[in-house]
Amino acid sequence: MLARRNRRGDGQKSSTESSSDLMDGQSIITQVQRDEATSNTPLQQQQESKGAPISSSTKKPRHRSIFQTLFCCVCYDDSDPIQVNNNAPLLVEENGTICKPSIKHLLSDVKPQDAHKICVVIDLDETLVHSSFKPVSNADFIIPVEIDGIEHQVYVLKRPHVDEFLKRMGDLFECVLFTASLAKYADPVADLLDKWGAFRARLFRESCVFHRGNYVKDLSRLGRDLNRVIIIDNSPASYIFHPENAVPVASWFDDMSDTELLDLLPFFEKLSQAEDVYTVLRQHRTSS
């Protein structure tokens, strides 16, 4: 986990942030464009075959310009394997039994104030905010981000009712920000967005699993019981490992009349009292 307090020094640069990555389409912000190509990805084709609605977040452009280097838009490729660490040493007991290497969880132990609370993983881009290089007169935040030694301004719009949403969610749940964006963009946004300390932890791109061309948020790596974990995200690709734990939201760009976050609060009030999230989520899907 790369939280703000454990961030790399300014003079260090990971391979994820290198200029070569930017040139081949790896970007700083995970975001959905409204003028994306309309060709279907395998996930879209699968959704169509099931008669499910296609989220705009599954449409990914194949070519990026300098203007789009902040956006993490990747295409599906069935040949891409799940990244695993095959170099971890195997531990062998005296009786010859091979022990599985210990797994380092993404989250630390639950804090006392969050004991017995459900863990809620919350996405950032197009779920809570929309960000762009393009100047916006009504931007809530302007974030400077350095790319290849050049400072760029990122204009950030807050989704309507996000303040009320985060404040209440922080009271009800153990909230975790989990974004496929890089920390150098997402961390400053979270600093300005979360005035109440709702996010107990922040997870960024390096905490995702790169699977078939997508950054997937593997909830099993959090270190929490899955029957006590939910994820709020606008992109189905982000939670393809655990769709039964998801509360999908519509992608948001700039509609100031949007009320989705506010409308969801009564549901989350009920969910916060559940012993097992799966029962409530199944009922929610059936009634929706």
Protein Blocks (a to p, Z undefined) as FASTA:
>chain_A
ZZfklgccfkbccfklpmklmmnopafbdcddfkbcfbdcfklmmmmmnopacdfklpcc
fbdcfklmmpccddddfklccdddfkbccdddfkopacddddddfbdcddfklgoiacdd
ddfehklmccdfbdcfklfbdcdddeehiacdddddddehklmmmmmmmmmpccddddfb
dfklmmmmmmmmmmnomambdcdfklpcceehiacddfklnopafklcccddfblklmmm
mmmlpccddddfklckbcklmmmmmmmmmmmmpfblklmmmmmmmmZZ
